[in-house]
Amino acid sequence: MPNVNEIMSTDVQLVEPGATLRQAARLMLELDVGALPVCRGNVLLGMVTDRDITIRGVAAGLAPDTAKVSEVMTDDLLFCTVDQDTEEVMRTMGDAQVRRLPVINLDKELVGIVSIGDLARRQAGHIDKAVREISEPAV
């Protein structure tokens, strides 16, 4: 099995925790993504999703032009490391029902993102189980 560093995307856009919800949403729109890593410098602090902005932010009454990403981001997040093998990462994604994981180095610096698509391109024979687990309704 290859390691994550062989298949991850390294061109990762991130957002600072002090960015406003509107700034994060605009960046998601420009990049056509639904989630962004939240970093201070290159140190991973959390993830913010379009759902976080909508549910924890706007629906909760926070003002998009003044509320900060740090107020709605998930800071108890899953990640993987550059040296993990893809089989282990697929299991983690399936167990947690997530479609992407930030990849960090030993200094906890963000170095990439691995998605279910990255895994599918390299692990075609094994990906079906992970996709089923990720897609199952939460109990």
C-alpha positions as CSV (number, residue, x, y, z in Angstrom):
1,M,0.0,0.0,0.0
2,P,1.3,3.5,-0.8
3,N,1.7,6.1,1.9
4,V,-0.6,9.1,2.0
5,N,2.2,11.4,0.9
6,E,2.2,9.6,-2.5
7,I,-1.4,10.5,-3.3
8,M,-2.4,13.6,-1.3
9,S,-3.1,17.0,-2.8
10,T,-0.4,19.5,-1.8
11,D,-2.0,22.6,-3.3
12,V,-4.1,23.3,-0.3
13,Q,-5.9,26.6,0.3
14,L,-6.4,27.5,4.0
15,V,-8.1,30.1,6.0
16,E,-6.9,31.9,9.2
17,P,-9.0,31.6,12.3
18,G,-9.6,35.4,12.4
19,A,-11.1,35.5,8.9
20,T,-14.8,36.4,8.8
21,L,-17.4,33.8,7.8
22,R,-18.1,35.8,4.6
23,Q,-14.4,35.7,3.7
24,A,-14.3,31.9,4.2
25,A,-17.5,31.4,2.2
26,R,-16.2,33.5,-0.6
27,L,-13.0,31.5,-0.7
28,M,-15.0,28.3,-0.8
29,L,-17.0,29.7,-3.7
30,E,-13.9,30.7,-5.6
31,L,-12.3,27.3,-5.0
32,D,-15.5,25.3,-5.5
33,V,-14.9,23.4,-2.2
34,G,-17.0,22.8,0.8
35,A,-14.3,22.7,3.5
36,L,-11.1,24.5,4.3
37,P,-8.4,23.8,6.8
38,V,-8.0,26.5,9.5
39,C,-4.4,27.3,10.2
40,R,-2.3,29.8,12.0
41,G,0.7,29.9,9.7
42,N,1.0,26.3,8.7
43,V,-0.1,24.8,12.0
44,L,-3.5,23.1,11.7
45,L,-6.1,24.3,14.2
46,G,-9.3,22.9,12.7
47,M,-11.6,22.7,9.7
48,V,-14.4,24.8,8.6
49,T,-17.1,23.6,6.3
50,D,-19.9,25.3,4.4
51,R,-22.3,23.6,6.8
52,D,-20.4,25.1,9.8
53,I,-20.8,28.5,8.4
54,T,-24.5,28.0,7.6
55,I,-25.6,26.1,10.8
56,R,-23.2,27.2,13.5
57,G,-22.9,30.7,12.1
58,V,-25.7,32.2,10.1
59,A,-28.6,30.0,11.5
60,A,-27.3,30.7,15.0
61,G,-27.6,34.5,14.4
62,L,-23.9,35.3,13.8
63,A,-23.2,38.2,11.4
64,P,-21.2,36.9,8.4
65,D,-19.2,40.1,8.2
66,T,-18.0,40.2,11.8
67,A,-18.2,36.6,13.1
68,K,-14.9,34.7,12.9
69,V,-14.1,31.3,11.5
70,S,-12.7,30.3,14.9
71,E,-16.3,30.7,16.3
72,V,-17.8,28.0,14.0
73,M,-14.9,25.7,13.0
74,T,-14.4,22.2,14.2
75,D,-11.3,22.0,16.3
76,D,-11.7,18.4,17.5
77,L,-10.7,17.1,14.1
78,L,-9.3,14.0,12.5
79,F,-6.2,14.1,10.5
80,C,-3.6,11.8,9.1
81,T,0.2,12.0,8.9
82,V,2.4,11.8,5.8
83,D,3.7,8.4,6.7
84,Q,0.4,6.6,7.2
85,D,-0.5,4.0,4.6
86,T,-3.6,4.5,2.5
87,E,-5.4,1.4,3.9
88,E,-5.3,2.8,7.4
89,V,-6.5,6.2,6.1
90,M,-9.4,4.6,4.2
91,R,-10.5,2.8,7.4
92,T,-10.3,6.1,9.4
93,M,-12.4,7.9,6.8
94,G,-14.9,5.1,6.7
95,D,-15.2,4.9,10.5
96,A,-15.6,8.7,10.9
97,Q,-17.8,9.1,7.7
98,V,-15.6,11.8,6.3
99,R,-14.6,12.4,2.7
100,R,-11.3,14.2,3.3
101,L,-8.6,14.5,5.9
102,P,-5.9,17.1,6.4
103,V,-2.4,15.6,6.2
104,I,0.2,16.9,8.7
105,N,3.9,16.4,9.3
106,L,5.6,15.6,12.6
107,D,5.5,19.3,13.5
108,K,1.7,19.3,13.1
109,E,2.0,21.6,10.1
110,L,-0.5,21.1,7.3
111,V,1.2,19.7,4.2
112,G,-1.8,18.4,2.2
113,I,-5.3,17.0,2.0
114,V,-6.3,13.5,1.1
115,S,-9.8,13.0,-0.3
116,I,-11.8,9.9,-1.1
117,G,-11.2,10.9,-4.8
118,D,-7.4,10.7,-4.3
119,L,-7.8,7.3,-2.8
120,A,-10.2,6.1,-5.5
121,R,-7.6,7.0,-8.2
122,R,-4.9,4.9,-6.5
123,Q,-6.9,2.2,-4.7
124,A,-9.7,1.3,-7.0
125,G,-10.0,-2.3,-5.7
126,H,-10.3,-1.2,-2.0
127,I,-12.3,2.0,-2.2
128,D,-15.8,0.6,-2.5
129,K,-15.8,-0.4,1.2
130,A,-14.7,3.0,2.3
131,V,-17.2,4.8,0.2
132,R,-20.0,2.6,1.6
133,E,-18.9,3.3,5.2
134,I,-18.6,7.0,4.6
135,S,-22.0,7.2,2.9
136,E,-24.0,5.1,5.5
137,P,-26.4,7.2,7.5
138,A,-25.1,8.0,11.0
139,V,-26.8,6.0,13.8
